[in-house]
Amino acid sequence: MPRGNASQSKVHYQGQEEDFVIYIDDIESVQKWKGDRSIPLAQVVSGFKIFVTHKHGAQNAYDSASKATLENEFGTSNEDECMTKILETGDLQHTETGERQGPKNDSMGTRSAH
């Protein structure tokens, strides 16, 4: 059975001091939310967590955004308001990861009959 065959959607926001990333359920839900703000954020974002990339773009390692970082960039540490700003002005990105093939447990040896 192939492993790792999944898709991932996120919004990347390039700020003055930092780059921010939030994960979303899918791009279509963000586009619907932009047209109808009565849709709750819980149906758009995939977990209420904002990540920073330390100006390394959207493809590198992420750290959690501190309240001070959010305050410096957005003028507030309220994560809902920051997510709204990121969703409004950030770049939507979607990636598909291909399946991985290979051994599943190298420690079992060759499994030849003795």
Jmol script that loads the backbone (N, CA, C; Angstrom):
load data "model"
ATOM      1  N   MET A   1       0.845  -1.177   0.000  1.00  0.00           N
ATOM      2  CA  MET A   1       0.000   0.000   0.000  1.00  0.00           C
ATOM      3  C   MET A   1       0.890   1.240   0.000  1.00  0.00           C
ATOM      4  N   PRO A   2       0.657   2.195  -0.878  1.00  0.00           N
ATOM      5  CA  PRO A   2       1.474   3.401  -0.919  1.00  0.00           C
ATOM      6  C   PRO A   2       1.254   4.261   0.325  1.00  0.00           C
ATOM      7  N   ARG A   3       2.297   4.933   0.699  1.00  0.00           N
ATOM      8  CA  ARG A   3       2.230   5.811   1.866  1.00  0.00           C
ATOM      9  C   ARG A   3       2.530   7.237   1.445  1.00  0.00           C
ATOM     10  N   GLY A   4       1.977   8.199   2.177  1.00  0.00           N
ATOM     11  CA  GLY A   4       2.313   9.591   1.958  1.00  0.00           C
ATOM     12  C   GLY A   4       1.602  10.250   0.799  1.00  0.00           C
ATOM     13  N   ASN A   5       0.605   9.608   0.223  1.00  0.00           N
ATOM     14  CA  ASN A   5      -0.103  10.172  -0.908  1.00  0.00           C
ATOM     15  C   ASN A   5      -1.195  11.103  -0.370  1.00  0.00           C
ATOM     16  N   ALA A   6      -0.883  12.380  -0.213  1.00  0.00           N
ATOM     17  CA  ALA A   6      -1.827  13.318   0.390  1.00  0.00           C
ATOM     18  C   ALA A   6      -1.679  14.692  -0.227  1.00  0.00           C
ATOM     19  N   SER A   7      -2.670  15.528   0.018  1.00  0.00           N
ATOM     20  CA  SER A   7      -2.599  16.909  -0.444  1.00  0.00           C
ATOM     21  C   SER A   7      -2.591  17.832   0.766  1.00  0.00           C
ATOM     22  N   GLN A   8      -2.080  19.038   0.557  1.00  0.00           N
ATOM     23  CA  GLN A   8      -1.949  19.993   1.648  1.00  0.00           C
ATOM     24  C   GLN A   8      -2.221  21.387   1.096  1.00  0.00           C
ATOM     25  N   SER A   9      -3.068  22.143   1.788  1.00  0.00           N
ATOM     26  CA  SER A   9      -3.380  23.503   1.377  1.00  0.00           C
ATOM     27  C   SER A   9      -3.012  24.450   2.510  1.00  0.00           C
ATOM     28  N   LYS A  10      -2.475  25.611   2.146  1.00  0.00           N
ATOM     29  CA  LYS A  10      -2.090  26.597   3.150  1.00  0.00           C
ATOM     30  C   LYS A  10      -2.155  27.980   2.540  1.00  0.00           C
ATOM     31  N   VAL A  11      -2.105  28.979   3.422  1.00  0.00           N
ATOM     32  CA  VAL A  11      -2.061  30.369   3.000  1.00  0.00           C
ATOM     33  C   VAL A  11      -0.758  30.953   3.527  1.00  0.00           C
ATOM     34  N   HIS A  12       0.017  31.555   2.617  1.00  0.00           N
ATOM     35  CA  HIS A  12       1.297  32.168   2.968  1.00  0.00           C
ATOM     36  C   HIS A  12       1.143  33.678   2.902  1.00  0.00           C
ATOM     37  N   TYR A  13       1.514  34.352   3.992  1.00  0.00           N
ATOM     38  CA  TYR A  13       1.428  35.805   4.068  1.00  0.00           C
ATOM     39  C   TYR A  13       2.821  36.360   4.295  1.00  0.00           C
ATOM     40  N   GLN A  14       3.279  37.193   3.392  1.00  0.00           N
ATOM     41  CA  GLN A  14       4.606  37.783   3.528  1.00  0.00           C
ATOM     42  C   GLN A  14       4.461  39.129   4.218  1.00  0.00           C
ATOM     43  N   GLY A  15       4.912  39.178   5.471  1.00  0.00           N
ATOM     44  CA  GLY A  15       4.789  40.392   6.256  1.00  0.00           C
ATOM     45  C   GLY A  15       6.035  41.252   6.195  1.00  0.00           C
ATOM     46  N   GLN A  16       6.022  42.327   6.973  1.00  0.00           N
ATOM     47  CA  GLN A  16       7.161  43.245   7.024  1.00  0.00           C
ATOM     48  C   GLN A  16       8.361  42.599   7.708  1.00  0.00           C
ATOM     49  N   GLU A  17       8.104  41.915   8.836  1.00  0.00           N
ATOM     50  CA  GLU A  17       9.180  41.337   9.643  1.00  0.00           C
ATOM     51  C   GLU A  17       9.312  39.827   9.454  1.00  0.00           C
ATOM     52  N   GLU A  18       8.186  39.152   9.272  1.00  0.00           N
ATOM     53  CA  GLU A  18       8.152  37.691   9.196  1.00  0.00           C
ATOM     54  C   GLU A  18       7.226  37.245   8.070  1.00  0.00           C
ATOM     55  N   ASP A  19       7.358  35.971   7.700  1.00  0.00           N
ATOM     56  CA  ASP A  19       6.388  35.322   6.823  1.00  0.00           C
ATOM     57  C   ASP A  19       5.518  34.440   7.704  1.00  0.00           C
ATOM     58  N   PHE A  20       4.216  34.412   7.413  1.00  0.00           N
ATOM     59  CA  PHE A  20       3.265  33.656   8.220  1.00  0.00           C
ATOM     60  C   PHE A  20       2.565  32.626   7.355  1.00  0.00           C
ATOM     61  N   VAL A  21       2.230  31.481   7.965  1.00  0.00           N
ATOM     62  CA  VAL A  21       1.542  30.399   7.265  1.00  0.00           C
ATOM     63  C   VAL A  21       0.430  29.875   8.161  1.00  0.00           C
ATOM     64  N   ILE A  22      -0.736  29.656   7.565  1.00  0.00           N
ATOM     65  CA  ILE A  22      -1.800  28.911   8.244  1.00  0.00           C
ATOM     66  C   ILE A  22      -2.271  27.815   7.299  1.00  0.00           C
ATOM     67  N   TYR A  23      -2.620  26.679   7.868  1.00  0.00           N
ATOM     68  CA  TYR A  23      -3.124  25.563   7.078  1.00  0.00           C
ATOM     69  C   TYR A  23      -4.634  25.678   6.948  1.00  0.00           C
ATOM     70  N   ILE A  24      -5.132  25.351   5.776  1.00  0.00           N
ATOM     71  CA  ILE A  24      -6.557  25.433   5.502  1.00  0.00           C
ATOM     72  C   ILE A  24      -7.063  24.073   5.031  1.00  0.00           C
ATOM     73  N   ASP A  25      -8.386  23.903   5.120  1.00  0.00           N
ATOM     74  CA  ASP A  25      -8.971  22.639   4.674  1.00  0.00           C
ATOM     75  C   ASP A  25      -8.827  22.476   3.162  1.00  0.00           C
ATOM     76  N   ASP A  26      -9.210  23.482   2.414  1.00  0.00           N
ATOM     77  CA  ASP A  26      -9.024  23.480   0.966  1.00  0.00           C
ATOM     78  C   ASP A  26      -9.184  24.906   0.436  1.00  0.00           C
ATOM     79  N   ILE A  27      -8.725  25.113  -0.766  1.00  0.00           N
ATOM     80  CA  ILE A  27      -8.744  26.448  -1.363  1.00  0.00           C
ATOM     81  C   ILE A  27     -10.178  26.912  -1.624  1.00  0.00           C
ATOM     82  N   GLU A  28     -11.049  25.987  -2.004  1.00  0.00           N
ATOM     83  CA  GLU A  28     -12.437  26.355  -2.295  1.00  0.00           C
ATOM     84  C   GLU A  28     -13.130  26.932  -1.064  1.00  0.00           C
ATOM     85  N   SER A  29     -12.851  26.382   0.123  1.00  0.00           N
ATOM     86  CA  SER A  29     -13.502  26.892   1.338  1.00  0.00           C
ATOM     87  C   SER A  29     -13.051  28.319   1.644  1.00  0.00           C
ATOM     88  N   VAL A  30     -11.792  28.656   1.349  1.00  0.00           N
ATOM     89  CA  VAL A  30     -11.319  30.026   1.553  1.00  0.00           C
ATOM     90  C   VAL A  30     -12.012  30.966   0.574  1.00  0.00           C
ATOM     91  N   GLN A  31     -12.147  30.541  -0.668  1.00  0.00           N
ATOM     92  CA  GLN A  31     -12.796  31.395  -1.660  1.00  0.00           C
ATOM     93  C   GLN A  31     -14.271  31.616  -1.314  1.00  0.00           C
ATOM     94  N   LYS A  32     -14.942  30.582  -0.788  1.00  0.00           N
ATOM     95  CA  LYS A  32     -16.331  30.745  -0.343  1.00  0.00           C
ATOM     96  C   LYS A  32     -16.393  31.702   0.843  1.00  0.00           C
ATOM     97  N   TRP A  33     -15.443  31.571   1.771  1.00  0.00           N
ATOM     98  CA  TRP A  33     -15.400  32.439   2.956  1.00  0.00           C
ATOM     99  C   TRP A  33     -15.185  33.896   2.557  1.00  0.00           C
ATOM    100  N   LYS A  34     -14.337  34.141   1.557  1.00  0.00           N
ATOM    101  CA  LYS A  34     -14.104  35.515   1.104  1.00  0.00           C
ATOM    102  C   LYS A  34     -15.381  36.140   0.555  1.00  0.00           C
ATOM    103  N   GLY A  35     -16.247  35.332  -0.050  1.00  0.00           N
ATOM    104  CA  GLY A  35     -17.504  35.838  -0.586  1.00  0.00           C
ATOM    105  C   GLY A  35     -18.621  35.900   0.440  1.00  0.00           C
ATOM    106  N   ASP A  36     -18.510  35.099   1.507  1.00  0.00           N
ATOM    107  CA  ASP A  36     -19.566  35.028   2.520  1.00  0.00           C
ATOM    108  C   ASP A  36     -18.914  34.920   3.900  1.00  0.00           C
ATOM    109  N   ARG A  37     -18.738  36.052   4.559  1.00  0.00           N
ATOM    110  CA  ARG A  37     -18.052  36.090   5.856  1.00  0.00           C
ATOM    111  C   ARG A  37     -18.872  35.486   6.990  1.00  0.00           C
ATOM    112  N   SER A  38     -20.101  35.060   6.715  1.00  0.00           N
ATOM    113  CA  SER A  38     -20.883  34.395   7.760  1.00  0.00           C
ATOM    114  C   SER A  38     -20.397  32.961   7.992  1.00  0.00           C
ATOM    115  N   ILE A  39     -19.578  32.444   7.083  1.00  0.00           N
ATOM    116  CA  ILE A  39     -18.996  31.108   7.255  1.00  0.00           C
ATOM    117  C   ILE A  39     -17.966  31.187   8.382  1.00  0.00           C
ATOM    118  N   PRO A  40     -18.086  30.329   9.406  1.00  0.00           N
ATOM    119  CA  PRO A  40     -17.136  30.388  10.521  1.00  0.00           C
ATOM    120  C   PRO A  40     -15.721  29.980  10.101  1.00  0.00           C
ATOM    121  N   LEU A  41     -14.724  30.590  10.743  1.00  0.00           N
ATOM    122  CA  LEU A  41     -13.323  30.261  10.452  1.00  0.00           C
ATOM    123  C   LEU A  41     -13.035  28.782  10.684  1.00  0.00           C
ATOM    124  N   ALA A  42     -13.751  28.163  11.596  1.00  0.00           N
ATOM    125  CA  ALA A  42     -13.529  26.743  11.894  1.00  0.00           C
ATOM    126  C   ALA A  42     -13.788  25.856  10.680  1.00  0.00           C
ATOM    127  N   GLN A  43     -14.610  26.325   9.744  1.00  0.00           N
ATOM    128  CA  GLN A  43     -14.884  25.554   8.528  1.00  0.00           C
ATOM    129  C   GLN A  43     -13.900  25.875   7.415  1.00  0.00           C
ATOM    130  N   VAL A  44     -12.963  26.789   7.687  1.00  0.00           N
ATOM    131  CA  VAL A  44     -11.999  27.206   6.669  1.00  0.00           C
ATOM    132  C   VAL A  44     -10.591  26.751   7.037  1.00  0.00           C
ATOM    133  N   VAL A  45     -10.165  27.051   8.252  1.00  0.00           N
ATOM    134  CA  VAL A  45      -8.800  26.729   8.661  1.00  0.00           C
ATOM    135  C   VAL A  45      -8.728  25.310   9.201  1.00  0.00           C
ATOM    136  N   SER A  46      -7.569  24.748   9.082  1.00  0.00           N
ATOM    137  CA  SER A  46      -7.328  23.392   9.564  1.00  0.00           C
ATOM    138  C   SER A  46      -6.511  23.485  10.847  1.00  0.00           C
ATOM    139  N   GLY A  47      -7.166  23.860  11.919  1.00  0.00           N
ATOM    140  CA  GLY A  47      -6.484  24.079  13.189  1.00  0.00           C
ATOM    141  C   GLY A  47      -6.176  25.551  13.377  1.00  0.00           C
ATOM    142  N   PHE A  48      -6.434  26.054  14.540  1.00  0.00           N
ATOM    143  CA  PHE A  48      -6.234  27.469  14.825  1.00  0.00           C
ATOM    144  C   PHE A  48      -4.808  27.718  15.286  1.00  0.00           C
ATOM    145  N   LYS A  49      -3.884  27.625  14.342  1.00  0.00           N
ATOM    146  CA  LYS A  49      -2.466  27.811  14.648  1.00  0.00           C
ATOM    147  C   LYS A  49      -1.833  28.636  13.542  1.00  0.00           C
ATOM    148  N   ILE A  50      -1.096  29.670  13.939  1.00  0.00           N
ATOM    149  CA  ILE A  50      -0.373  30.504  12.989  1.00  0.00           C
ATOM    150  C   ILE A  50       1.110  30.194  13.127  1.00  0.00           C
ATOM    151  N   PHE A  51       1.760  29.971  12.012  1.00  0.00           N
ATOM    152  CA  PHE A  51       3.179  29.633  12.011  1.00  0.00           C
ATOM    153  C   PHE A  51       3.993  30.761  11.388  1.00  0.00           C
ATOM    154  N   VAL A  52       5.244  30.895  11.835  1.00  0.00           N
ATOM    155  CA  VAL A  52       6.186  31.838  11.221  1.00  0.00           C
ATOM    156  C   VAL A  52       7.294  31.039  10.557  1.00  0.00           C
ATOM    157  N   THR A  53       7.867  31.614   9.501  1.00  0.00           N
ATOM    158  CA  THR A  53       8.919  30.914   8.761  1.00  0.00           C
ATOM    159  C   THR A  53      10.271  31.600   8.886  1.00  0.00           C
ATOM    160  N   HIS A  54      10.339  32.682   9.654  1.00  0.00           N
ATOM    161  CA  HIS A  54      11.582  33.441   9.845  1.00  0.00           C
ATOM    162  C   HIS A  54      12.157  33.920   8.516  1.00  0.00           C
ATOM    163  N   LYS A  55      11.255  34.414   7.651  1.00  0.00           N
ATOM    164  CA  LYS A  55      11.628  34.957   6.335  1.00  0.00           C
ATOM    165  C   LYS A  55      12.302  33.929   5.424  1.00  0.00           C
ATOM    166  N   HIS A  56      11.938  32.666   5.584  1.00  0.00           N
ATOM    167  CA  HIS A  56      12.507  31.620   4.744  1.00  0.00           C
ATOM    168  C   HIS A  56      11.493  31.081   3.741  1.00  0.00           C
ATOM    169  N   GLY A  57      10.399  31.784   3.522  1.00  0.00           N
ATOM    170  CA  GLY A  57       9.424  31.345   2.543  1.00  0.00           C
ATOM    171  C   GLY A  57       8.456  30.328   3.102  1.00  0.00           C
ATOM    172  N   ALA A  58       7.605  29.821   2.234  1.00  0.00           N
ATOM    173  CA  ALA A  58       6.530  28.929   2.665  1.00  0.00           C
ATOM    174  C   ALA A  58       6.932  27.463   2.696  1.00  0.00           C
ATOM    175  N   GLN A  59       8.131  27.106   2.259  1.00  0.00           N
ATOM    176  CA  GLN A  59       8.487  25.699   2.130  1.00  0.00           C
ATOM    177  C   GLN A  59       9.454  25.201   3.193  1.00  0.00           C
ATOM    178  N   ASN A  60       9.826  26.033   4.151  1.00  0.00           N
ATOM    179  CA  ASN A  60      10.812  25.629   5.147  1.00  0.00           C
ATOM    180  C   ASN A  60      10.159  25.252   6.461  1.00  0.00           C
ATOM    181  N   ALA A  61      10.982  25.048   7.480  1.00  0.00           N
ATOM    182  CA  ALA A  61      10.492  24.672   8.803  1.00  0.00           C
ATOM    183  C   ALA A  61       9.700  25.818   9.417  1.00  0.00           C
ATOM    184  N   TYR A  62       8.684  25.467  10.189  1.00  0.00           N
ATOM    185  CA  TYR A  62       7.810  26.456  10.807  1.00  0.00           C
ATOM    186  C   TYR A  62       7.958  26.434  12.322  1.00  0.00           C
ATOM    187  N   ASP A  63       7.745  27.596  12.925  1.00  0.00           N
ATOM    188  CA  ASP A  63       7.635  27.731  14.370  1.00  0.00           C
ATOM    189  C   ASP A  63       6.299  28.388  14.662  1.00  0.00           C
ATOM    190  N   SER A  64       5.797  28.184  15.868  1.00  0.00           N
ATOM    191  CA  SER A  64       4.558  28.852  16.261  1.00  0.00           C
ATOM    192  C   SER A  64       4.806  30.348  16.389  1.00  0.00           C
ATOM    193  N   ALA A  65       3.847  31.121  15.957  1.00  0.00           N
ATOM    194  CA  ALA A  65       3.962  32.578  16.060  1.00  0.00           C
ATOM    195  C   ALA A  65       3.675  33.001  17.493  1.00  0.00           C
ATOM    196  N   SER A  66       4.559  33.800  18.062  1.00  0.00           N
ATOM    197  CA  SER A  66       4.352  34.306  19.415  1.00  0.00           C
ATOM    198  C   SER A  66       3.376  35.478  19.378  1.00  0.00           C
ATOM    199  N   LYS A  67       2.802  35.774  20.531  1.00  0.00           N
ATOM    200  CA  LYS A  67       1.886  36.914  20.615  1.00  0.00           C
ATOM    201  C   LYS A  67       2.601  38.215  20.269  1.00  0.00           C
ATOM    202  N   ALA A  68       3.870  38.331  20.666  1.00  0.00           N
ATOM    203  CA  ALA A  68       4.643  39.540  20.359  1.00  0.00           C
ATOM    204  C   ALA A  68       4.855  39.686  18.859  1.00  0.00           C
ATOM    205  N   THR A  69       5.129  38.582  18.168  1.00  0.00           N
ATOM    206  CA  THR A  69       5.315  38.620  16.719  1.00  0.00           C
ATOM    207  C   THR A  69       4.026  39.042  16.024  1.00  0.00           C
ATOM    208  N   LEU A  70       2.905  38.482  16.472  1.00  0.00           N
ATOM    209  CA  LEU A  70       1.615  38.855  15.897  1.00  0.00           C
ATOM    210  C   LEU A  70       1.310  40.328  16.156  1.00  0.00           C
ATOM    211  N   GLU A  71       1.595  40.775  17.366  1.00  0.00           N
ATOM    212  CA  GLU A  71       1.352  42.180  17.738  1.00  0.00           C
ATOM    213  C   GLU A  71       2.185  43.121  16.874  1.00  0.00           C
ATOM    214  N   ASN A  72       3.451  42.765  16.636  1.00  0.00           N
ATOM    215  CA  ASN A  72       4.331  43.609  15.828  1.00  0.00           C
ATOM    216  C   ASN A  72       3.873  43.695  14.376  1.00  0.00           C
ATOM    217  N   GLU A  73       3.378  42.586  13.828  1.00  0.00           N
ATOM    218  CA  GLU A  73       3.010  42.554  12.414  1.00  0.00           C
ATOM    219  C   GLU A  73       1.596  43.070  12.157  1.00  0.00           C
ATOM    220  N   PHE A  74       0.642  42.640  12.982  1.00  0.00           N
ATOM    221  CA  PHE A  74      -0.763  42.917  12.707  1.00  0.00           C
ATOM    222  C   PHE A  74      -1.378  43.972  13.630  1.00  0.00           C
ATOM    223  N   GLY A  75      -0.639  44.395  14.656  1.00  0.00           N
ATOM    224  CA  GLY A  75      -1.175  45.370  15.592  1.00  0.00           C
ATOM    225  C   GLY A  75      -2.098  44.779  16.631  1.00  0.00           C
ATOM    226  N   THR A  76      -2.222  43.458  16.649  1.00  0.00           N
ATOM    227  CA  THR A  76      -3.042  42.754  17.627  1.00  0.00           C
ATOM    228  C   THR A  76      -2.473  41.361  17.830  1.00  0.00           C
ATOM    229  N   SER A  77      -2.704  40.802  19.018  1.00  0.00           N
ATOM    230  CA  SER A  77      -2.283  39.418  19.264  1.00  0.00           C
ATOM    231  C   SER A  77      -3.479  38.467  19.218  1.00  0.00           C
ATOM    232  N   ASN A  78      -4.655  38.980  18.845  1.00  0.00           N
ATOM    233  CA  ASN A  78      -5.848  38.159  18.690  1.00  0.00           C
ATOM    234  C   ASN A  78      -5.670  37.288  17.443  1.00  0.00           C
ATOM    235  N   GLU A  79      -5.588  35.980  17.647  1.00  0.00           N
ATOM    236  CA  GLU A  79      -5.291  35.070  16.535  1.00  0.00           C
ATOM    237  C   GLU A  79      -6.397  35.052  15.481  1.00  0.00           C
ATOM    238  N   ASP A  80      -7.659  35.221  15.885  1.00  0.00           N
ATOM    239  CA  ASP A  80      -8.745  35.242  14.905  1.00  0.00           C
ATOM    240  C   ASP A  80      -8.601  36.431  13.950  1.00  0.00           C
ATOM    241  N   GLU A  81      -8.269  37.590  14.498  1.00  0.00           N
ATOM    242  CA  GLU A  81      -8.084  38.770  13.654  1.00  0.00           C
ATOM    243  C   GLU A  81      -6.873  38.611  12.733  1.00  0.00           C
ATOM    244  N   CYS A  82      -5.804  38.011  13.271  1.00  0.00           N
ATOM    245  CA  CYS A  82      -4.604  37.789  12.456  1.00  0.00           C
ATOM    246  C   CYS A  82      -4.884  36.794  11.340  1.00  0.00           C
ATOM    247  N   MET A  83      -5.633  35.725  11.654  1.00  0.00           N
ATOM    248  CA  MET A  83      -5.976  34.738  10.625  1.00  0.00           C
ATOM    249  C   MET A  83      -6.832  35.367   9.539  1.00  0.00           C
ATOM    250  N   THR A  84      -7.749  36.238   9.948  1.00  0.00           N
ATOM    251  CA  THR A  84      -8.593  36.918   8.964  1.00  0.00           C
ATOM    252  C   THR A  84      -7.738  37.733   8.003  1.00  0.00           C
ATOM    253  N   LYS A  85      -6.778  38.466   8.526  1.00  0.00           N
ATOM    254  CA  LYS A  85      -5.877  39.278   7.693  1.00  0.00           C
ATOM    255  C   LYS A  85      -5.052  38.384   6.755  1.00  0.00           C
ATOM    256  N   ILE A  86      -4.546  37.267   7.283  1.00  0.00           N
ATOM    257  CA  ILE A  86      -3.754  36.336   6.471  1.00  0.00           C
ATOM    258  C   ILE A  86      -4.612  35.750   5.348  1.00  0.00           C
ATOM    259  N   LEU A  87      -5.839  35.350   5.681  1.00  0.00           N
ATOM    260  CA  LEU A  87      -6.732  34.773   4.673  1.00  0.00           C
ATOM    261  C   LEU A  87      -7.112  35.798   3.608  1.00  0.00           C
ATOM    262  N   GLU A  88      -7.301  37.043   4.013  1.00  0.00           N
ATOM    263  CA  GLU A  88      -7.703  38.082   3.067  1.00  0.00           C
ATOM    264  C   GLU A  88      -6.605  38.420   2.071  1.00  0.00           C
ATOM    265  N   THR A  89      -5.355  38.501   2.548  1.00  0.00           N
ATOM    266  CA  THR A  89      -4.288  39.040   1.701  1.00  0.00           C
ATOM    267  C   THR A  89      -3.170  38.052   1.379  1.00  0.00           C
ATOM    268  N   GLY A  90      -3.222  36.855   1.944  1.00  0.00           N
ATOM    269  CA  GLY A  90      -2.157  35.892   1.709  1.00  0.00           C
ATOM    270  C   GLY A  90      -2.298  35.148   0.388  1.00  0.00           C
ATOM    271  N   ASP A  91      -1.246  34.414   0.028  1.00  0.00           N
ATOM    272  CA  ASP A  91      -1.235  33.611  -1.196  1.00  0.00           C
ATOM    273  C   ASP A  91      -1.710  32.200  -0.894  1.00  0.00           C
ATOM    274  N   LEU A  92      -2.717  31.747  -1.635  1.00  0.00           N
ATOM    275  CA  LEU A  92      -3.208  30.377  -1.477  1.00  0.00           C
ATOM    276  C   LEU A  92      -2.250  29.420  -2.161  1.00  0.00           C
ATOM    277  N   GLN A  93      -1.890  28.341  -1.462  1.00  0.00           N
ATOM    278  CA  GLN A  93      -0.974  27.351  -2.028  1.00  0.00           C
ATOM    279  C   GLN A  93      -1.520  25.959  -1.782  1.00  0.00           C
ATOM    280  N   HIS A  94      -1.380  25.106  -2.792  1.00  0.00           N
ATOM    281  CA  HIS A  94      -1.845  23.722  -2.700  1.00  0.00           C
ATOM    282  C   HIS A  94      -0.746  22.806  -3.226  1.00  0.00           C
ATOM    283  N   THR A  95      -0.407  21.797  -2.483  1.00  0.00           N
ATOM    284  CA  THR A  95       0.616  20.852  -2.922  1.00  0.00           C
ATOM    285  C   THR A  95       0.087  19.433  -2.819  1.00  0.00           C
ATOM    286  N   GLU A  96       0.527  18.623  -3.736  1.00  0.00           N
ATOM    287  CA  GLU A  96       0.229  17.192  -3.729  1.00  0.00           C
ATOM    288  C   GLU A  96       1.531  16.455  -3.468  1.00  0.00           C
ATOM    289  N   THR A  97       1.550  15.612  -2.470  1.00  0.00           N
ATOM    290  CA  THR A  97       2.751  14.823  -2.209  1.00  0.00           C
ATOM    291  C   THR A  97       2.561  13.451  -2.833  1.00  0.00           C
ATOM    292  N   GLY A  98       3.544  13.019  -3.563  1.00  0.00           N
ATOM    293  CA  GLY A  98       3.480  11.718  -4.216  1.00  0.00           C
ATOM    294  C   GLY A  98       3.659  10.586  -3.228  1.00  0.00           C
ATOM    295  N   GLU A  99       3.236   9.446  -3.652  1.00  0.00           N
ATOM    296  CA  GLU A  99       3.377   8.290  -2.774  1.00  0.00           C
ATOM    297  C   GLU A  99       4.832   7.883  -2.637  1.00  0.00           C
ATOM    298  N   ARG A 100       5.146   7.339  -1.491  1.00  0.00           N
ATOM    299  CA  ARG A 100       6.502   6.872  -1.232  1.00  0.00           C
ATOM    300  C   ARG A 100       6.531   5.354  -1.327  1.00  0.00           C
ATOM    301  N   GLN A 101       7.518   4.855  -1.983  1.00  0.00           N
ATOM    302  CA  GLN A 101       7.702   3.412  -2.091  1.00  0.00           C
ATOM    303  C   GLN A 101       8.985   3.034  -1.360  1.00  0.00           C
ATOM    304  N   GLY A 102       9.120   1.809  -1.025  1.00  0.00           N
ATOM    305  CA  GLY A 102      10.350   1.372  -0.399  1.00  0.00           C
ATOM    306  C   GLY A 102      10.066   0.430   0.754  1.00  0.00           C
ATOM    307  N   PRO A 103      11.128   0.022   1.418  1.00  0.00           N
ATOM    308  CA  PRO A 103      10.965  -0.919   2.523  1.00  0.00           C
ATOM    309  C   PRO A 103      10.184  -0.288   3.670  1.00  0.00           C
ATOM    310  N   LYS A 104       9.389  -1.122   4.316  1.00  0.00           N
ATOM    311  CA  LYS A 104       8.573  -0.633   5.421  1.00  0.00           C
ATOM    312  C   LYS A 104       9.252  -0.852   6.758  1.00  0.00           C
ATOM    313  N   ASN A 105      10.136  -1.842   6.850  1.00  0.00           N
ATOM    314  CA  ASN A 105      10.813  -2.111   8.113  1.00  0.00           C
ATOM    315  C   ASN A 105      12.151  -2.775   7.820  1.00  0.00           C
ATOM    316  N   ASP A 106      13.189  -1.975   7.730  1.00  0.00           N
ATOM    317  CA  ASP A 106      14.508  -2.506   7.416  1.00  0.00           C
ATOM    318  C   ASP A 106      15.069  -3.371   8.525  1.00  0.00           C
ATOM    319  N   SER A 107      14.607  -3.211   9.743  1.00  0.00           N
ATOM    320  CA  SER A 107      15.168  -3.966  10.866  1.00  0.00           C
ATOM    321  C   SER A 107      14.785  -5.443  10.819  1.00  0.00           C
ATOM    322  N   MET A 108      13.868  -5.830   9.971  1.00  0.00           N
ATOM    323  CA  MET A 108      13.433  -7.229   9.913  1.00  0.00           C
ATOM    324  C   MET A 108      14.353  -8.069   9.015  1.00  0.00           C
ATOM    325  N   GLY A 109      15.362  -7.462   8.444  1.00  0.00           N
ATOM    326  CA  GLY A 109      16.300  -8.229   7.638  1.00  0.00           C
ATOM    327  C   GLY A 109      15.717  -8.686   6.321  1.00  0.00           C
ATOM    328  N   THR A 110      16.317  -9.729   5.759  1.00  0.00           N
ATOM    329  CA  THR A 110      15.875 -10.201   4.456  1.00  0.00           C
ATOM    330  C   THR A 110      14.674 -11.112   4.525  1.00  0.00           C
ATOM    331  N   ARG A 111      14.365 -11.615   5.702  1.00  0.00           N
ATOM    332  CA  ARG A 111      13.224 -12.503   5.916  1.00  0.00           C
ATOM    333  C   ARG A 111      13.316 -13.763   5.075  1.00  0.00           C
ATOM    334  N   SER A 112      14.506 -14.241   4.906  1.00  0.00           N
ATOM    335  CA  SER A 112      14.661 -15.484   4.146  1.00  0.00           C
ATOM    336  C   SER A 112      14.477 -16.671   5.084  1.00  0.00           C
ATOM    337  N   ALA A 113      14.114 -17.793   4.516  1.00  0.00           N
ATOM    338  CA  ALA A 113      13.904 -19.007   5.310  1.00  0.00           C
ATOM    339  C   ALA A 113      15.224 -19.541   5.814  1.00  0.00           C
ATOM    340  N   HIS A 114      15.238 -20.056   6.999  1.00  0.00           N
ATOM    341  CA  HIS A 114      16.469 -20.592   7.594  1.00  0.00           C
ATOM    342  C   HIS A 114      16.486 -22.079   7.528  1.00  0.00           C
TER     343      HIS A 114
END
end "model"
wireframe off; spacefill off
backbone 0.3
color backbone group
